[in-house]
């Protein structure tokens, strides 16, 4: 803000030139690298794709259950 106060009235109008700002923005956008998109990105946003075939939570629950059963059988047998 201190630079703004030091400039004269003519320089202030040049400071906020909208055409120059638009041109600078166009140059920045044209020189920007392309965005990195996930290959399944559009498919992930599809609301009609249906439920997933396997939920990770179910696998974790089943794994804990199997370990509990294996430990119970081991204690019962030995």
C-alpha positions in Angstrom: 0.0 0.0 0.0 2.9 2.4 0.6 3.9 2.2 -3.0 0.4 3.2 -4.0 0.5 6.3 -1.9 3.9 7.4 -3.4 2.8 7.3 -7.0 1.2 10.3 -8.7 -2.4 10.3 -10.1 -1.3 9.5 -13.6 0.8 6.6 -12.5 -2.0 5.3 -10.3 -4.3 5.0 -13.3 -1.6 3.1 -15.2 -1.1 0.9 -12.2 -4.6 -0.4 -12.4 -4.9 -0.7 -16.2 -7.4 -3.5 -16.8 -6.3 -4.3 -20.3 -2.7 -4.8 -19.1 -3.9 -6.9 -16.2 -6.1 -9.0 -18.5 -3.1 -9.5 -20.9 -0.9 -10.5 -18.0 -3.5 -13.0 -16.8 -3.8 -14.5 -20.3 0.0 -15.0 -20.5 0.0 -16.6 -17.1 -2.8 -19.0 -18.0 -1.3 -19.9 -21.4 2.1 -20.7 -19.8 0.7 -22.7 -17.0 1.3 -26.5 -17.2 -1.7 -28.7 -18.0 -3.5 -30.0 -14.9 -2.7 -33.6 -13.8 -6.0 -35.5 -13.9 -6.6 -39.0 -12.5 -7.4 -41.4 -15.3 -10.6 -42.5 -13.6 -11.5 -38.9 -12.7 -14.6 -38.6 -14.9 -15.8 -42.0 -13.8 -15.4 -41.2 -10.1 -17.8 -38.2 -10.6 -20.4 -40.4 -12.4 -23.4 -40.7 -10.0 -24.8 -43.7 -12.0 -21.7 -45.9 -11.6 -23.2 -48.1 -8.9 -21.7 -49.4 -5.6 -18.1 -50.7 -5.6 -17.6 -54.5 -5.8 -15.7 -54.7 -2.6 -15.5 -52.4 0.4 -12.2 -52.2 2.2 -14.0 -51.9 5.6 -15.6 -55.3 5.0 -12.2 -56.8 4.3 -10.8 -55.4 7.6 -13.8 -56.6 9.6 -13.5 -60.1 8.0 -9.8 -60.2 8.7 -10.3 -59.3 12.4 -13.1 -61.9 12.7 -10.9 -64.6 11.1 -8.0 -63.8 13.4 -10.4 -63.9 16.4 -11.8 -67.3 15.4 -8.3 -68.7 14.7 -7.1 -67.5 18.2 -10.2 -69.1 19.8 -9.7 -72.4 18.0 -6.0 -72.4 18.9 -6.7 -71.8 22.7 -9.4 -74.5 22.6 -7.2 -77.1 21.0 -4.0 -76.4 23.0 
